Amino acid sequence: MTKIVQMSDVHLGFAYAGLTDRHRQQQRQQDLWQTFLNALAYCQKIDAQLLLIPGDLFDTPNPDAALVQDVQDAFRKIAPIKVVIATGNHDFAYAGSCWDEPQKWPANVHLFTGTWSKLDFPDWQITIWGAGFTAPYAKISLLKPVTPQTNHWQIGVLHGDAFTPESSPYDPLTAEQIANSGLNWLALGHIHKRIQNQVGATAYAYAGTPEGHGFDEQGPKGVLVLDFIPGQTTPTVTFQPLAQRQYEELSVDLTGLNSNSEAAAKIETMLAEKYGPDYQRHLYKIHLTGALPTTALITEAGLTAQLSVFDLRLRNETHLAIDYQQLAQLDTLAGNFTKKVLAKIDQAHNDQEKAQAQLALDLGLRAFQEDLTNAH
């Protein structure tokens, strides 16, 4: 059996600019590097023969020279494991790029930085085919068909788009092309979500990024382990989570709660149940929903102060526990105000305008409530 690890779209050097705090940006960059190292250590732990990286190992085509050296040193340390890299649209090869001097890369590293070509590993009965980006775009598919061989694995390593090939400028890959490729397995990069599929006799997968870069990359992240077993036409695939932290988005119903402490307790309980006792190390976007009493004093600032997680984005989508339609029928200041704002909500052009009008309605009604309380 031949054991191969597939990892892609690491984007080493990513700045994490979506985090406003510089310390947290630096911590996430350290997380990304540690996940990369952990992936290499995992290859050693399971005695993998090959590591496939189908593109975007680096976040830019001109990564910092020290970072490139660190990566080369890290690959050198895992020899004799073979590392096969195909350049992607972010770290494409060009004259003078870090890929342009293959002699500086360790002997166990093999690069696909141009047109479709192959590497033979006869001891493992494997041929690896690949191609690489030489510019930010590759509007014509880089995939070429190969001749299938009995009792011999044909594996492709490629950065490309198999999901919107009709319009993609990133190496478009149609289902027909993949099915007719003659490959047993096609290791793909570019899509940061873990996806596995098969068309015809060719199985393919995106490992997704091993460490998330933002809230558009939620959930566990890691690498794929491919076991090529004699007699099977496609490998057995296992996902191995490796990410240091996760991006997660969820909704929490605060109906009936009155204070920040009550709301924080409910949120912490939900996070612990859903993400385990180590939930505090993750990054969250939480939608606050439900009907709050008119006496409730729950604020985003107050909740943020009481919730100890690595990063927190709150979206207040709560509303007061009031029958707005009934209130709008009353010929009072509060009733007339409600009637006017409900009309604005009905006329809103999008969800953002609707949410702003709803917030204005609730704040206004709270003000009326305070005026009545103070009057007594």
C-alpha positions in Angstrom: 0.0 0.0 0.0 1.2 3.5 -0.8 0.2 6.3 1.6 -0.1 9.8 0.2 -1.1 13.1 2.0 -2.8 15.8 0.0 -2.7 19.4 1.3 -3.4 22.6 -0.6 -4.1 26.3 -0.4 -2.0 26.9 2.7 -1.4 30.5 1.7 1.7 31.0 3.8 2.4 34.7 4.4 -1.4 35.5 4.6 -1.8 38.8 6.5 -5.1 38.1 8.3 -6.1 41.7 7.6 -9.7 40.9 8.6 -8.6 41.0 12.2 -8.3 44.6 13.5 -6.0 43.7 16.4 -2.3 43.4 15.4 -1.5 40.9 18.1 -4.3 38.6 16.9 -3.1 39.0 13.3 0.4 37.8 14.3 -1.1 35.0 16.3 -3.1 33.7 13.3 0.1 33.9 11.1 1.9 31.8 13.7 -1.1 29.4 13.7 -0.9 29.0 10.0 2.8 28.3 10.1 2.3 25.8 12.9 -0.4 24.0 11.0 1.9 23.7 8.0 4.6 22.2 10.2 2.1 19.9 11.9 1.0 18.6 8.5 4.7 17.7 7.7 5.1 16.0 11.0 1.9 14.1 10.4 3.3 12.8 7.1 6.2 11.4 9.1 4.0 10.0 11.8 1.9 7.9 9.4 4.9 7.0 7.2 3.6 8.7 4.1 5.6 8.2 0.9 4.3 11.3 -0.9 3.0 14.8 0.0 0.9 16.4 -2.8 0.5 20.2 -2.8 -1.8 21.4 -5.7 -1.2 25.1 -5.6 -1.1 28.2 -3.5 1.4 27.1 -0.9 2.3 30.8 -0.7 -0.2 33.6 -0.6 1.7 35.7 -3.2 3.9 35.1 -6.2 6.8 36.9 -4.4 6.8 35.6 -0.8 9.4 36.8 1.6 12.8 35.2 1.0 13.2 34.1 4.6 9.8 32.4 4.5 10.8 30.5 1.3 14.0 29.4 3.0 12.0 28.2 6.1 9.7 26.2 3.8 12.6 24.7 2.0 14.3 23.7 5.3 11.0 22.2 6.6 10.7 20.0 3.4 14.3 19.0 3.7 13.7 17.7 7.2 11.0 15.3 6.2 13.1 13.5 3.5 12.8 10.8 2.2 9.1 11.7 1.9 8.7 13.1 -1.6 6.9 16.5 -1.9 5.2 17.3 -5.2 4.1 20.9 -5.7 2.1 22.5 -8.6 2.0 26.3 -8.6 -1.3 28.1 -8.3 -2.9 31.4 -9.2 -1.6 33.1 -6.0 2.0 31.7 -6.1 2.4 31.3 -9.9 5.9 30.7 -11.4 7.6 33.4 -13.4 11.2 34.3 -14.3 12.9 35.3 -11.1 10.3 33.7 -8.8 11.2 31.4 -5.9 10.3 28.5 -8.2 12.7 29.6 -10.9 15.7 28.1 -9.1 14.8 24.4 -8.6 18.3 23.7 -7.4 17.6 25.6 -4.3 14.8 23.3 -3.4 15.6 20.1 -1.5 16.2 16.9 -3.6 12.9 15.4 -2.2 10.9 18.3 -3.7 9.5 18.1 -7.2 7.9 21.1 -8.9 5.3 21.5 -11.6 5.7 25.1 -12.8 4.7 25.0 -16.4 3.0 22.7 -19.0 1.6 19.2 -18.3 4.4 16.8 -17.5 5.1 13.7 -15.4 7.1 12.1 -12.6 7.6 8.4 -12.5 7.9 6.4 -9.2 8.2 2.8 -10.5 8.9 1.3 -7.1 5.4 2.4 -6.1 3.8 1.8 -9.5 2.8 5.4 -9.6 3.1 8.2 -12.2 2.3 11.7 -11.1 1.2 14.2 -13.7 0.9 17.9 -13.2 1.1 21.5 -14.5 1.5 24.9 -12.8 0.3 28.4 -13.2 2.8 30.8 -14.8 0.5 33.9 -14.5 -2.4 34.9 -12.3 -4.9 33.4 -14.7 -5.0 30.2 -16.8 -8.1 30.6 -19.0 -7.3 27.4 -21.0 -7.3 24.1 -19.0 -3.9 22.8 -18.0 -5.2 19.2 -17.7 -4.2 16.8 -20.5 -5.4 13.2 -21.0 -3.0 10.3 -20.2 -3.1 6.6 -21.1 -4.4 4.4 -18.3 -2.2 1.5 -17.3 -3.2 -1.7 -15.6 -1.8 -2.1 -12.1 -0.3 1.3 -12.3 -1.7 4.4 -10.5 -2.0 7.6 -12.6 -2.3 10.6 -10.3 -2.8 14.3 -11.3 -1.7 17.3 -9.2 -3.3 20.5 -10.4 -4.7 23.9 -9.3 -8.0 24.5 -11.0 -11.7 25.1 -10.9 -14.0 22.1 -11.4 -17.1 23.9 -10.2 -17.5 26.9 -12.5 -15.5 25.9 -15.6 -17.8 27.7 -18.0 -16.7 31.1 -16.7 -13.6 30.5 -14.6 -10.2 32.0 -15.6 -8.5 29.7 -13.0 -7.7 26.6 -15.1 -11.3 25.6 -15.9 -11.9 21.8 -15.5 -15.1 20.3 -17.0 -16.5 17.0 -15.8 -16.0 15.6 -19.2 -12.3 16.5 -19.1 -11.8 14.9 -15.8 -13.7 11.8 -16.8 -11.6 11.4 -19.9 -8.3 12.2 -18.2 -7.2 8.6 -17.8 -6.3 9.4 -14.2 -7.2 7.3 -11.2 -6.9 10.3 -8.9 -6.8 14.0 -9.4 -5.5 16.1 -6.4 -7.0 19.6 -6.8 -6.4 23.0 -5.2 -8.1 26.4 -5.5 -11.4 25.6 -3.7 -10.8 26.1 0.1 -13.6 23.7 1.0 -13.1 20.0 1.4 -14.9 18.3 -1.5 -14.7 14.8 -3.0 -16.3 13.5 -6.2 -15.8 11.0 -9.0 -16.7 11.3 -12.7 -16.1 8.3 -14.9 -13.2 6.3 -13.6 -11.4 9.3 -12.2 -11.9 10.3 -8.5 -10.9 13.7 -7.4 -10.9 15.9 -4.4 -10.1 19.3 -2.9 -8.5 19.0 0.5 -9.5 22.6 1.3 -7.2 24.8 3.2 -5.6 23.3 6.3 -6.1 26.5 8.3 -9.0 28.9 7.8 -8.4 32.4 6.6 -11.8 34.0 7.4 -15.4 33.4 8.1 -16.0 32.2 4.5 -13.9 29.1 5.5 -15.7 27.7 8.4 -15.5 24.4 10.3 -12.7 21.9 10.8 -9.7 22.1 8.3 -6.9 19.8 7.6 -5.4 17.4 5.0 -6.5 14.3 3.1 -4.8 10.9 3.6 -4.9 8.7 0.5 -4.3 5.0 0.8 -3.6 3.4 -2.6 -4.3 -0.3 -2.1 -3.4 -2.8 -4.7 -6.5 -4.1 -6.6 -8.5 -0.9 -6.0 -9.0 1.6 -8.8 -9.3 4.6 -6.5 -7.8 5.3 -3.1 -9.3 5.1 0.3 -9.6 8.7 1.5 -9.5 9.9 5.1 -9.8 13.5 6.4 -7.3 14.5 9.1 -8.2 17.7 11.0 -5.1 19.9 11.8 -6.2 23.5 12.1 -5.2 25.4 15.2 -8.5 27.4 15.3 -11.8 27.3 13.5 -14.1 30.0 12.1 -17.7 29.3 13.2 -21.0 31.1 12.6 -24.1 30.4 14.6 -27.3 31.9 16.0 -28.3 32.1 19.6 -31.9 32.7 20.7 -32.0 35.2 23.7 -35.8 35.2 24.0 -36.8 36.1 27.5 -33.4 37.0 28.8 -32.8 40.3 30.6 -29.1 40.9 31.2 -25.7 40.5 29.6 -24.7 38.0 32.2 -27.7 35.8 31.4 -27.0 36.1 27.7 -23.3 35.4 28.1 -24.0 32.3 30.1 -26.3 30.9 27.5 -23.8 31.6 24.7 -20.9 30.0 26.6 -23.0 26.9 27.3 -23.9 26.5 23.7 -20.4 27.0 22.5 -19.0 24.4 25.0 -21.7 21.9 23.9 -21.1 22.5 20.2 -17.3 22.9 20.0 -16.0 21.3 23.2 -14.2 22.5 26.3 -11.5 24.2 24.1 -14.1 26.4 22.4 -12.4 29.7 23.6 -9.6 29.3 21.1 -11.9 29.7 18.0 -13.3 32.7 16.1 -17.0 33.3 16.1 -19.7 35.2 14.3 -22.8 35.0 16.4 -26.3 36.2 15.4 -28.3 37.2 18.4 -32.0 36.4 17.8 -35.2 36.2 19.8 -37.7 38.4 21.5 -36.4 40.5 24.5 -38.5 42.0 27.3 -38.8 45.7 27.1 -36.8 45.9 30.3 -33.8 43.9 28.9 -30.4 45.5 29.1 -28.3 43.4 26.7 -25.7 45.2 24.6 -23.0 44.0 22.1 -20.3 45.8 24.1 -21.4 44.2 27.4 -21.5 40.7 25.9 -18.1 41.2 24.2 -16.6 42.1 27.6 -18.0 38.9 29.2 -17.2 36.3 26.5 -13.6 35.2 26.4 -13.0 33.8 22.9 -10.2 34.5 20.5 -12.3 36.7 18.2 -16.0 37.6 18.4 -18.3 39.3 15.9 -21.9 39.9 17.2 -24.9 40.6 15.0 -27.8 41.9 16.9 -31.0 40.6 15.3 -33.2 40.6 18.4 -36.5 42.4 18.7 -38.7 43.5 21.6 -41.4 41.1 22.8 -44.1 43.5 21.6 -47.1 43.0 19.3 -46.0 45.8 16.9 -49.1 45.5 14.7 -51.4 45.9 17.7 -49.4 48.8 19.1 -49.5 50.6 15.7 -53.3 50.7 16.0 -53.2 52.9 19.1 -53.5 56.7 18.7 -50.6 57.4 21.0 -47.1 58.7 20.5 -45.7 55.2 20.7 -48.4 53.9 18.5 -48.0 56.5 15.7 -44.2 56.1 15.9 -44.5 52.3 15.5 -46.9 52.7 12.5 -44.4 55.0 10.7 -41.4 52.7 11.3 -43.3 49.6 10.3 -44.1 51.2 7.0 -40.3 51.9 6.5 -39.6 48.2 7.3 -42.1 47.1 4.7 -40.5 49.5 2.1 -36.9 48.5 2.9 -34.9 47.5 -0.2 -32.7 44.9 1.5 -32.1 43.1 4.8 -29.6 45.7 6.0 -32.2 48.5 5.7 -34.8 46.4 7.3 -32.5 45.6 10.3 -31.6 49.3 10.7 -35.3 50.2 10.7 -36.1 47.4 13.2 -33.3 48.6 15.5 -34.6 52.2 15.3 -38.1 50.9 16.2 -36.8 49.0 19.2 -34.6 51.9 20.4 -37.5 54.3 20.1 -39.9 52.1 22.0 -37.3 51.6 24.7 -37.1 55.4 24.9 -40.9 55.7 25.3 -40.7 53.0 28.0 -38.1 54.9 29.9 -40.1 58.2 29.7 -43.1 56.4 31.1 -41.0 54.9 33.9 -39.4 58.2 34.8 -42.8 60.0 34.8 -43.9 57.8 37.7 
